[in-house]
Amino acid sequence: MSVKHTESVEKKNVAAGKDTTIQVLISAQEGPNFAMRKFSMQAGGGMPRHTNTVEHEQYVLRGHARIGIGEEDYEVRAGDVVFIPEGVIHYYENIGEEPFEFLCIIPNKPDEIKIVGEGC
C-alpha cells in the first residue's frame, strides 16, 4: 500500500501531446491490476488522434475539453466520466481557458500507442 499527494509525483511531458503532462499516480508496480494516471492540458493543449491497445476509464477533475471517440465528438467538464474501448481512435483538445485535468485508469497490460493523424 502507499499514500502520497499528487504534488509529490513527477510531471512528465506527453511526447505526442501539446502542452500536456502526465503523472503516474499508481504505477503497474504498485497496483496489481490497474495503473492510475493524471493528465493535465493547458489552454489550447491536447493530444492527437491515436489508438491504444488497452481500454481507458477516465474521470474529469477540472476544465472543459472536446474529446473525440471513434466517429463522435463530446464536450466534457468536471464530474464527467469517459470510457474509451481498446483500439478506438480518440483525441483530446482543451477548449477552455483553464487547465483540463483528468484521471485515467488503465489495466496493467502492454499498451501500444499509434498516432493516427496530425493535430488534435
Residue, then its C-alpha position, 0 to 999 in steps of 0.5 A: m500500500s502507499v499514500k502520497h499527494t499528487e504534488s509529490v509525483e513527477k510531471k512528465n511531458v506527453a511526447a505526442g501531446k501539446d502542452t500536456t503532462i502526465q503523472v503516474l499516480i499508481s504505477a503497474q508496480e504498485g497496483p496489481n491490476f490497474a495503473m492510475r494516471k493524471f493528465s493535465m492540458q493547458a489552454g489550447g493543449g491536447m493530444p492527437r488522434h491515436t489508438n491504444t491497445v488497452e481500454h481507458e476509464q477516465y474521470v474529469l477533475r477540472g476544465h472543459a475539453r472536446i474529446g473525440i471517440g471513434e466517429e463522435d465528438y463530446e464536450v466534457r467538464a468536471g464530474d464527467v466520466v469517459f470510457i474509451p474501448e481498446g483500439v478506438i481512435h480518440y483525441y483530446e483538445n482543451i477548449g477552455e481557458e483553464p487547465f483540463e485535468f483528468l484521471c485515467i485508469i488503465p489495466n496493467k497490460p502492454d499498451e501500444i500507442k499509434i498516432v493516427g493523424e496530425g493535430c488534435 
